[in-house]
């Protein structure tokens, strides 16, 4: 049976609680209820809801007081307020304070469910117990693809096989390499990382293999290279595709013979090093072009791991954005508690060509410029400005935009066609026709959330 996302309903009207519960459960959502704000606060840590729907006016603490108390511990919790006495100024004030949604009674059931599903699509996933394991500390993810990658990394970590980690720039290849080292029997020994593209060609050999005294001008003493520094542990050769072809021959010899010869030395030095390499380049294309040695490629690529780009694991965007914000508010000494719903929609809907590295930069820019308690959409929009791409024909541009727009809508709504069609301003029949035209299946975008304890969706 599937676990359903959990919604907490808070209202002192027991009849309304029963009615709301039935309607939300009929939509496949798990529901927990509380008859007061005080009861909600007492049970929230055990029920672990992902969205809260609360009445505004209740005996004891009211809905806005509940919102304030919840956001002290969980600034990212979406709170939807229902009220029979709402006014436009009340709604504006609540939204400015960070309330996710504000609906008046009598409410439209479809509108409420759509709002809940939208909140769930933007809600950071609950931390997984696996993410607290020391070997993968620092890797924050709720993505099944990333979890599968980490499972592969942990499995291969027990061997001595060379590993090639591939992926676009900014995806976190270095974090995967460190996790692999920490999961290996070498975890108590050094982990040494070197960026092969950041060191001038004439110095890279000396940095990797060391040099003898007097080997060249300025070599006033013996220098131990990074392979020797990593002896017994792991060395990460980042951006291996940038290594000069002449040095590739010497690296291949080190991998074959398990010994290094420092520049200017006559004797070799044995080394015991596990080699992990990483690149954003297509090394097979480099082999065909003659810029990368085929024998070295096969020596390095015993096991290949591919880190997916951020746009292919959108469930991580909200999770990472809140994580980076928590780190940066301390750096900038700001009192920022989260993002407005519109700002988070922009973050989740963006394609992130620079991946996690770009997300960090955007969050930092927003954090530095935000003067309110919530990061507004205008600052996210400003930070996301990109350079124009090459010109396409009108027909090609229209087709690309339409396809990408449909994909973004389904990602944003977690495959909920009715909600996506509403946002697009089309009826469901027209929207399905557009999906068929572009061969897009809504089922591919359905989210699988783990809401917590013993709440299950009804069987269909």
C-alpha positions in Angstrom: 0.0 0.0 0.0 1.2 3.5 -0.8 1.9 6.0 1.9 0.0 9.2 1.4 1.1 12.8 2.2 -0.3 13.8 5.5 -2.5 16.9 6.0 -3.3 18.2 9.4 -6.8 19.7 9.8 -7.3 22.1 12.8 -10.8 23.3 13.6 -13.0 23.5 16.7 -16.0 22.5 14.6 -16.1 18.6 14.7 -18.7 18.4 11.9 -16.5 20.4 9.5 -13.5 18.3 10.5 -15.3 15.1 9.5 -16.4 16.7 6.2 -13.0 18.0 5.3 -11.4 14.7 6.2 -13.7 12.7 3.9 -13.0 15.0 1.0 -9.2 15.0 1.4 -9.1 11.2 1.9 -11.1 10.8 -1.2 -8.3 12.6 -3.1 -5.8 10.1 -1.8 -4.4 12.2 1.0 -3.7 11.0 4.6 -5.4 13.1 7.3 -4.9 13.8 10.9 -7.2 16.1 12.9 -7.0 18.4 15.9 -9.8 20.2 17.6 -7.7 23.2 18.6 -4.4 24.9 17.9 -3.1 23.7 21.3 -3.9 20.1 20.4 -2.2 20.6 17.0 1.0 21.9 18.6 1.0 19.0 21.1 0.7 16.3 18.3 2.6 17.8 15.4 5.9 16.2 16.2 4.5 12.7 16.2 2.0 13.1 13.3 4.6 14.9 11.1 2.1 16.5 8.7 3.4 18.0 5.4 0.6 20.6 5.2 -1.6 22.3 7.8 -5.1 23.5 7.2 -6.5 25.6 10.0 -9.6 27.6 10.9 -8.8 31.3 11.6 -11.0 31.9 14.5 -11.0 29.3 17.3 -11.3 29.3 21.1 -7.8 29.6 22.6 -5.0 30.2 20.1 -6.3 31.3 16.7 -5.1 30.2 13.2 -2.5 33.0 12.8 -1.1 32.3 16.3 -0.8 28.6 15.3 1.0 29.6 12.1 3.5 31.7 14.1 4.2 28.9 16.6 4.6 26.3 13.8 7.0 28.5 11.8 9.3 28.9 14.8 10.3 25.2 14.4 9.5 24.6 10.8 9.6 27.8 8.6 8.9 25.8 5.5 5.6 24.3 6.7 2.8 25.3 4.3 -0.2 26.6 6.3 -3.6 27.2 4.6 -6.1 29.3 6.5 -9.9 28.7 6.2 -12.2 31.4 7.6 -15.8 32.4 7.4 -15.0 36.0 8.3 -12.2 36.9 5.9 -11.6 40.2 4.3 -9.2 41.3 1.5 -6.9 43.2 4.0 -6.9 40.1 6.2 -5.9 37.9 3.2 -3.2 40.3 2.1 -1.7 40.5 5.6 -1.7 36.8 6.1 0.0 36.2 2.7 2.6 38.8 3.5 3.4 36.9 6.7 4.0 33.7 4.8 0.6 31.9 4.9 0.6 29.6 1.9 -3.1 29.9 1.1 -6.2 31.8 2.4 -9.7 30.6 1.6 -13.1 31.7 2.8 -16.0 29.5 3.8 -17.9 28.1 2.1 -14.9 26.8 0.2 -14.6 25.1 -3.2 -13.4 21.5 -2.5 -11.5 21.3 -5.8 -9.7 24.6 -5.1 -8.7 23.4 -1.7 -7.4 20.1 -2.9 -5.5 21.9 -5.7 -4.0 24.2 -3.2 -2.9 21.3 -1.0 -1.3 19.5 -3.9 0.5 22.7 -4.9 1.8 23.0 -1.4 3.0 19.4 -1.3 4.9 19.9 -4.6 6.9 22.7 -3.0 7.3 21.2 0.4 10.8 19.9 1.3 10.7 16.2 1.7 11.1 14.7 5.2 14.7 13.9 5.9 15.5 10.2 5.4 17.2 8.3 8.2 19.8 7.1 5.6 20.9 10.7 5.1 22.1 10.8 8.7 24.6 8.1 8.2 28.2 9.4 8.6 29.5 8.1 5.3 27.0 10.3 3.3 26.8 13.2 5.6 26.4 16.5 3.6 24.4 14.9 0.8 20.9 16.2 1.1 18.4 14.5 -1.2 14.9 13.1 -1.4 15.4 11.9 -5.0 15.0 8.2 -5.8 17.7 8.6 -8.5 20.2 10.0 -6.1 19.4 7.3 -3.6 20.0 4.7 -6.2 23.3 6.4 -7.1 24.3 6.4 -3.4 23.5 2.7 -3.1 25.7 2.0 -6.1 28.5 4.1 -4.5 28.3 2.3 -1.2 28.4 -1.0 -3.0 31.5 -0.2 -5.1 33.2 1.5 -2.1 33.9 -2.0 -0.7 36.1 -2.9 -3.7 39.3 -1.4 -5.0 37.9 -0.7 -8.4 38.7 2.7 -10.0 35.5 4.8 -10.3 34.7 7.5 -12.9 32.0 9.9 -11.7 30.3 11.8 -14.6 27.8 14.6 -14.5 27.3 18.2 -15.4 29.2 21.0 -13.7 27.8 21.8 -10.3 26.0 18.5 -9.6 28.1 17.6 -6.6 30.5 15.0 -8.1 33.0 15.8 -5.4 30.5 15.0 -2.6 29.8 11.6 -4.2 33.5 10.9 -4.3 33.9 11.8 -0.6 30.9 9.7 0.3 32.4 6.8 -1.6 35.7 7.2 0.3 33.9 7.4 3.7 32.0 4.2 2.9 35.2 2.3 2.0 37.7 0.5 4.2 40.1 3.4 3.5 37.9 5.9 5.3 40.4 6.4 8.2 43.2 7.3 5.7 43.5 10.5 3.7 41.1 11.8 1.0 43.0 14.1 -1.4 41.2 16.0 -4.1 43.0 17.8 -7.0 41.4 19.8 -9.9 43.3 18.8 -12.9 42.0 21.8 -14.8 42.9 24.4 -12.2 46.7 23.8 -12.1 49.0 25.0 -14.9 50.2 22.1 -17.0 53.9 22.7 -16.1 53.1 22.4 -12.4 50.5 19.5 -12.5 53.1 16.7 -12.7 55.0 18.1 -9.7 51.7 18.4 -7.7 50.7 14.9 -8.5 53.9 13.0 -8.3 56.3 15.3 -6.3 59.7 16.5 -7.3 63.3 16.1 -6.2 65.5 18.9 -4.9 66.9 20.9 -7.9 64.6 19.3 -10.4 63.8 22.7 -11.8 64.3 26.3 -11.1 62.8 27.1 -7.7 62.8 23.4 -6.5 64.8 24.2 -3.4 63.8 21.0 -1.6 62.1 17.7 -1.9 58.3 18.0 -2.5 56.0 15.1 -1.7 53.2 14.9 -4.4 49.5 14.3 -3.8 49.7 10.6 -4.6 52.1 10.2 -1.7 50.0 12.4 0.5 47.0 10.1 -0.3 49.0 6.9 0.4 46.6 4.3 2.0 43.6 6.5 1.1 41.8 7.9 -1.9 42.7 10.5 -4.5 40.1 12.3 -6.5 41.2 13.5 -9.9 38.6 16.1 -10.6 38.1 17.3 -14.2 40.3 14.5 -15.5 39.3 15.4 -19.0 41.5 18.5 -18.7 44.7 16.6 -18.0 47.3 17.1 -20.7 47.9 14.2 -23.0 51.6 13.9 -22.1 50.7 13.6 -18.4 48.1 11.0 -19.1 50.9 8.6 -20.1 52.6 9.0 -16.7 49.3 8.7 -14.8 48.6 5.4 -16.7 52.0 4.1 -15.6 51.3 5.0 -11.9 48.0 3.2 -12.1 49.6 0.1 -13.6 52.7 -0.1 -11.5 51.4 1.4 -8.3 54.4 3.6 -7.9 55.4 7.2 -8.7 58.6 8.8 -9.8 58.9 12.4 -8.7 60.1 15.0 -11.2 63.9 14.9 -11.3 64.2 11.7 -9.3 65.9 8.5 -10.3 64.0 6.2 -7.9 60.3 5.3 -7.8 58.2 5.3 -4.7 55.5 2.7 -4.1 52.0 4.1 -3.4 48.7 2.4 -2.3 46.0 4.7 -3.5 42.4 4.2 -4.6 41.7 6.4 -7.6 38.4 8.2 -8.3 38.1 10.5 -11.3 35.4 12.9 -12.2 34.5 14.9 -15.2 31.7 16.9 -16.9 33.2 16.1 -20.3 32.4 13.2 -22.7 35.6 11.2 -22.4 34.6 8.8 -25.1 34.4 11.7 -27.5 37.8 12.8 -26.2 39.1 9.3 -27.1 37.7 9.6 -30.6 39.2 13.1 -31.0 42.6 11.9 -29.7 42.6 14.2 -26.7 42.2 11.4 -24.2 44.1 8.1 -24.2 41.9 5.1 -24.7 43.9 2.9 -22.4 43.7 5.4 -19.6 40.0 5.8 -20.1 39.4 2.1 -19.6 41.7 2.0 -16.6 39.8 4.8 -14.9 36.3 3.8 -16.0 36.1 0.4 -14.3 32.9 1.5 -12.6 31.0 4.5 -13.9 28.6 6.6 -11.8 26.4 9.3 -13.2 25.2 12.2 -11.1 21.8 13.5 -12.4 21.4 17.2 -13.0 19.2 19.2 -10.6 16.4 19.6 -13.2 16.0 15.8 -13.2 15.5 15.7 -9.4 13.2 18.6 -8.7 12.1 17.1 -5.5 15.5 18.2 -4.1 15.2 21.9 -5.1 13.0 23.0 -2.2 15.0 20.8 0.2 18.3 22.3 -0.8 17.0 25.9 -1.1 15.8 25.7 2.6 19.1 24.1 3.7 21.3 26.7 2.0 19.0 29.5 3.4 19.4 28.2 6.9 23.2 28.2 6.5 23.3 31.7 5.0 21.1 33.6 7.4 23.8 33.0 10.0 26.4 34.3 7.6 24.5 37.5 6.8 22.9 37.8 10.3 19.4 38.1 8.8 16.1 37.1 10.2 14.8 35.2 7.2 12.5 32.3 7.8 11.7 31.0 4.3 10.4 31.9 0.8 7.1 33.2 -0.3 5.1 30.6 -2.2 5.6 32.5 -5.5 9.4 32.6 -4.9 9.5 28.8 -4.2 7.5 28.1 -7.4 10.1 30.0 -9.4 12.9 28.0 -7.8 11.2 24.6 -8.4 10.2 25.5 -11.9 13.7 26.7 -13.1 15.9 24.4 -15.2 19.1 25.1 -13.3 21.8 24.9 -16.0 24.4 25.5 -13.3 22.8 22.8 -11.0 23.4 22.9 -7.3 26.2 25.4 -7.5 23.9 27.9 -9.3 21.2 27.3 -6.7 23.6 28.1 -3.9 24.5 31.4 -5.7 20.9 32.3 -6.2 20.0 31.6 -2.6 23.0 33.6 -1.4 22.1 36.6 -3.6 18.5 36.5 -2.4 19.7 36.2 1.3 22.1 39.2 0.9 19.4 41.4 -0.6 16.2 40.3 1.3 15.0 42.8 3.9 11.8 40.9 4.8 11.2 37.7 6.8 10.4 35.8 3.6 12.5 35.8 0.3 10.2 37.5 -2.3 9.6 36.3 -5.8 11.1 39.5 -7.3 14.5 38.8 -5.9 14.4 35.2 -7.1 13.4 36.5 -10.6 16.3 38.9 -10.5 18.8 36.3 -9.5 17.6 33.8 -12.2 18.2 36.1 -15.1 20.1 34.3 -17.8 21.9 35.2 -21.0 19.9 34.7 -24.2 20.5 31.5 -26.2 21.0 31.1 -29.9 18.1 32.1 -32.1 15.7 29.5 -33.3 13.1 29.6 -36.0 9.7 30.8 -34.9 8.2 27.3 -35.3 11.0 25.6 -33.4 11.0 28.2 -30.6 7.2 27.8 -30.2 7.4 24.0 -30.2 10.2 24.0 -27.6 8.5 26.5 -25.4 5.2 24.6 -25.5 6.9 21.3 -24.7 9.0 22.8 -21.9 6.1 24.7 -20.5 4.0 21.5 -20.3 6.8 19.6 -18.6 7.3 22.4 -16.1 3.6 22.5 -15.3 3.5 18.8 -14.7 6.6 18.9 -12.5 5.2 21.8 -10.6 1.9 20.1 -10.0 3.4 16.6 -9.5 1.5 15.3 -12.6 -1.9 16.6 -11.5 -3.5 17.3 -14.9 -6.5 19.2 -13.6 -4.3 21.6 -11.6 -1.9 22.0 -14.5 -4.7 22.7 -16.9 -6.1 25.3 -14.5 -2.8 27.1 -14.3 -2.4 27.0 -18.1 -5.9 28.4 -18.6 -7.0 25.4 -20.7 -9.7 22.8 -20.2 -8.6 19.3 -19.5 -9.5 17.9 -22.9 -7.3 20.5 -24.7 -4.6 20.0 -22.2 -4.5 16.2 -22.7 -4.4 16.8 -26.5 -1.3 19.0 -26.0 0.3 16.3 -23.9 -0.4 13.7 -26.6 1.0 16.0 -29.2 4.3 16.2 -27.4 4.3 12.5 -26.2 4.3 13.5 -22.5 2.8 11.2 -19.9 1.5 12.8 -16.7 2.2 9.6 -14.8 6.0 10.2 -15.0 5.6 13.3 -12.8 3.7 11.8 -9.9 5.6 12.4 -6.7 6.2 9.7 -4.2 6.4 11.3 -0.7 7.0 9.6 2.6 4.8 11.6 5.0 5.4 9.6 8.2 3.6 7.3 10.5 0.8 4.9 9.6 -1.2 7.1 7.2 -2.1 5.3 4.1 -4.0 6.2 1.0 -7.3 4.5 0.3 -7.1 1.6 -2.1 -8.5 2.3 -5.6 
